Amino acid sequence: MTPNDPLLVDCDTGIDDALALLYLLADPGIDLRAITTVFGNTSAEIAASNTLRVLEHAGRLDIPTAIGADSSLRGTAQLAPHVHGDDGLGNTGLPCPVASPTTEPAAELIVRLARENPGRLHLLAMGPLTNLATAVLLDPELPGLVKHVTIMGGAVHHPGNVTPAAEANIANDPEAARLVLRAGWDVTLVPLDVTMTEVLTEDHRRRMLAGDAPTSRFAAEILEHYLDVYQRDVFGARQAACHDPLAAAIAIGEVCPVLAPIVAVDVDTTDGPARGKTIADTRGQYRGFPAQHGSRVRVALRTDGTFADRLVQRLCGFSSRCLDIA
């Protein structure tokens, strides 16, 4: 992504989505054109409210927020209040946002922005891929109009986080994920293989809480619940994965994966125990990942493990100049 490229973020705004949005909003050079919401961490409607809360904190209510799919292409929806709280932001009990979402449906907004910016729009998807799949079904020419798609989702060599095989964003709508990954556009997939190795700790949270920026204190408040969940259910220590923030950093080019081969990727859409599994053809790893004909998915398999410090530094440095541009 170049500095002049417009960016559209599609998300299911829970805790890590909020951190990712703040990370992007802290850089006035990022041309964030719109945010669309989807079910996942919470409902699409609550995700939109949470997005507007984040935009309020950042002083960026000029960015439109559109509500998208509240269930998968199959009509199912598995939410995650046990991870993100009933309100999606760690049960922090924040007041209702002052602004409202746009009336334009998410998929239509995606198509419109792509047609207004042919060959330039970058899509960053941080939730189930239902909105992107719906947009492709709405306009089959969409993949040829979009410059790049970055997706936080999947697990290649790493175990899943909702089943032994599947990661949550892909598992929530495997049919949509398969359609998006095979649509014929250039994709960067940011799976658990890297997001689980970039972790925020209690020390990071305390640094944000002590920061001068209201946005960093907001981030610290919602992160407390997330650290509790990860300590109880995942790591056994107060540290949490940087899922969506890492994908955001990779999307805008501020983190370059150490290893990211371009390989064929598919998704298991059967109803067995592997449903939602991300299947990446990494058999070429022993030969330096030779080119695979027709493959257009770059899969991040390794980063340098230093992103959490960058994230905290960015949020703590969220200065008044960012708040003055609304």
N, C-alpha and C positions, 0 to 999 in steps of 0.2 A: 504494500500500500504506500503510495506517494503522498506527500503533504497535501496535495490538492484534491485527492480523491474523496468524494462524499462517502459517508459511512452510515449504514442502517443497522441498528442492533435489534435482534429478536431475542426476547428473554422471558423467563418465568420468575420475575423478580422476587427472589428470596435473599438470603444474607450474602452469599458470594456474588450473586448478580449485582446487588447494590454496591459492593466493593468494587466490582469491575466497572460499573457505570461511573462511580466517583473517580476512579483511576483515569478514565477517558476524559471526563469533564474537567479534570484538573489541568489539562493541557489545552489552552485556548487555540492551539494550532490544529486540533482535530475537528474536522468538519462533520460533526454528528448531526445528520439531517432529520432523523426520526427514530423512534423506538416503538416496536410492536411487541405485544405480550401474548403469551401462550400458557396453557395449563402446565403443571409440572410440580414445582416446589409448592405452589398454591394455585388457586384458580386464576384464569386469565384476567378476570375483573379485579381481584385483589392485587395481582401482579401489576396491573396498570396503576392502581392507587399507590402501591409502594414505589413504582417508578416516578410518579409525580411527587412523592415525598422526597425522593432523592434529588429530583430536579429542583425542588424548592430549596433544599440545603445548598445546592450548587449555584443558585441564582440563574437557572437556565430554563425557565418555563416557556421560553420561545420554541423549544424543541417539541414537536407534536408527539403524542403517545396514542397509539391505536390498539384497541382490544382485538385479539384474534381467537383462535380455536380454544374451546373449553373442553374438548375431548379429542381422542385420536381419530384417525380415518375410519377406524372400526367402531367408534362411538364409546370407547372406554376411557377412563381417567383415573390414574393412581396418583394422589397428592402426597406431600411429605411434611405434614405438620409436626411429626416427631423429630424432624431434622431442623426445620426452619421456624417452628412455632406456629400457633394457630393464625397469627397475622402475617406470617411469612418473613417477619423481621425480628425474630427472637422474642416475641411476646413483650415488646417494648412499649406497647400501648400508645403509639404516636397518634396525634390528632389527625382527623381527616384532612386530606390535601385541599388547598384552596382552589386548585384548578381541576378541570375535568378532561377526560380523554376526548380525542377527536371522534366524530361520528363515522369517519371513513374506516371500513373494515381493514384489518391488518394485511391480508393477502392483496387487496386492491391497492393499498398504499405501497407495498413492495413493488408491484408491477408498475405503478405510476412513476415512482422514483427511478426505477430502472429505465423506463422509456424516456424520462426527462434527462437522464444522464447516461446515454448508451456507451458502453465500454468503459465506464468510470466507477460505477457504484460497487462498493465493497459491502458484503453482507457478513455480519458476525452473529452467529446463532449460538445461544447459551442455554437453550432449553430443548424440549422435544421439537422435532422438525416439521410439525404439522402445518404451521403457517407457510413455510417455504415450499412444502409439497403442494399445498393448496394453491399457492401462487403459480407454480409450474403448471398445474392442471388448468388454471385459469388462463394462462398465457404460455403455451408451449415454446414460444420464442424467447422466453425469459433467460434461459442459460446462455444464450448468445449475446445478451445485453449486459450481463453482470460481469464485472472484471474479475472478482474472486469471492469465494465463500470460505470463511473460517468457522469451524464447528467445534465447540467443546462437547465431546461425546465419545463413547466407545471405550473398549478395553481390548488391547491387542494381545500382549503377553501377560498383562496384569489380570488378576481376577476381577469379576464384576463387583458392583456395590449394591445391587438390588437382588441379584441372583448370583450364583457362582460364575455364571457365564456373561451376564449382561450389566452394562452401565445404565444408569437411570434415564438419561435423555434419550438414548436409543431404545431402551426397553419400553418406554412409555408410548412409543409409536414406531415399531419396527418397519411397518409398511411405508410410512412417510420417510424414514431414514433411508431405506433402500432406494426409494424413488429419487431422493435428493442426491445421494451418492452416485447414482447412475445417470444423472440428468445431462451430463456432458459439459459441465463447467469445471473450472479449476478450483480445487478444494484443498484446504489445509485442515486436517483432522487433529484435534488436540485431545488425546485420550487420557484415561487414568494412569497410563504408563508414565506420563510426565507430571500430571497435576497432583498426583499423590506423593511426589518427591519434592515438591515446592511447598513448604509448610509455614503457616503463621503460628507463632507461639504466644504464650502469656506475656512474655517480655515485649513482643511486638505490640500486643494490645495495650500494655501499660504505656509504651512510648506514644501511641496514638492518643490515649486518654490524657496524657500530660501535654499534648501539643496545643498550640495557640489557635489552630484552625477549628472552627465549629464542626467542619466536615470530618476531621480526624476523630473528634470526640464522638460524633454520631457513629462512625465506623466502629470505634471501640465498644460502644454500647451494644450494638447488634452482634458484634463478634463474640461477646461473652457467652451467649447461649450456644453458639456454634462450637466454641471450644469445649463447653460442657458435653455436648453430644459426641464430639470426636474422642474426648477423653473416655467417656463411658463405653462407646460402641466400637471404636476403631483402634486408636493408638495406645490407649491406656495412659496417656499423658496429655497435658493441655497444649495441644497443637492441632491445627486443622489444615486441610488441603486447600490450595489456591486454585480451585477448578476454573471458574469463570475469569478471575483477574488475569491468570496466566494466558488464557485464550485471547483476551483483549490485548495483552502486551504483544503476543505473537502476531495478531491481526494487524497492528499498526507498525510492526517491525522493530519494536523496542526490545524484544527478546528473540534471538535467533537460535532455534534448536541446534544442539550439537549433532544430533542424528535425526534426519527426517527424510527417509526415502520416499520416492513416488512409486506406489504399488497399487495393484488391483484390490479393491475393498468391496465387500458385500455384507449383507445383514441377514441373519437367520430369521425368517418370517413364519417358520413352522410353529406348531403349538406344543412342542416338546420342551424339555428342560433347557435347551439352548436358545429358546426364543429371545430375540434381541441381541444375540451375540454378534460382535463385530468381527468379521473374518477378513483379515488382511494377509495377502500373499507375501510373507517375509522369508520365503525359502531362499531367496538370493542373498541373505545376510552373510553367508560364508564366502561369497564371491564379490563382496562390496556393493551389493544391491545393483546389479546391472539393470538397464532400462527394460521395462515391461511394455510391450506394444499396446497402445490404447489407454494406458493408465493415466489418470489425471488427479489422483488423490495423494497429496503429500501427507505422510503420517509422522507426527512428532513423537519420537521414541526416547529422546534424551535431551535434557537441558542441563545447565551448569549448576542448578540448585541455589542460585543467589537471588531469585526474583522477589522473595518476601521482603527483603530489606529495601529493594527498589520501590515496592508497593507502599511500604510504610513511609519512606522518605517522600514519595509523591503526595500522599494524603496529608502528611504533616506540613507540607509546603504549599497546601491549597490556599493561595493568598487572596487578598481582597481584589486583586486585579481580575481574578476569575469571577468574582461575585458582581463586579461592576459592568459586566457585558450583557446582562439580561435586559 
